[in-house]
Amino acid sequence: MKKFLTVTLVIALLAPFCTVQINKQLYAKRIENYLIEDMTYRKEAIQSIECKWHFAGLPSYWLNVVFADEPNVVYLYFAHNKDRVGQFEHQTLDGTTLPTEQLKHFKSFV
């Protein structure tokens, strides 16, 4: 009986962590597919895609995308709903604000 309770407790403690990690991978793949298939970027044009999670954040999952030809700008995307994938913000690595006209990959989400 003790083994059963111990295993159940371990599973109960690990399940939320595993869920977050699985969702991060799913959302990163969804954004990668969106950028390559829908936005017609080449895979080489994408320097990095990193999914972030915050317990109390809205959205709770978001993705930081850096493009190879614009490595000083991080574009933030969300991918919660397969039909509503999009970019919702951008920021520079040094904290400066760039007008959207200067951004190579800005796409307003409507």
HELIX and SHEET records of a PDB file:
HELIX    1   1 LYS A    2  ASN A   33  1                                  32    
HELIX    2   2 TYR A   34  ASP A   38  3                                   5    
HELIX    3   3 LYS A   43  ALA A   45  5                                   3    
HELIX    4   4 THR A  100  GLN A  102  5                                   3    
SHEET    1   A 4 ILE A  46  TRP A  53  0                                        
SHEET    2   A 4 TYR A  61  PHE A  67 -1                                        
SHEET    3   A 4 GLU A  70  PHE A  78 -1                                        
SHEET    4   A 4 GLY A  86  THR A  92 -1                                        
END                                                                             
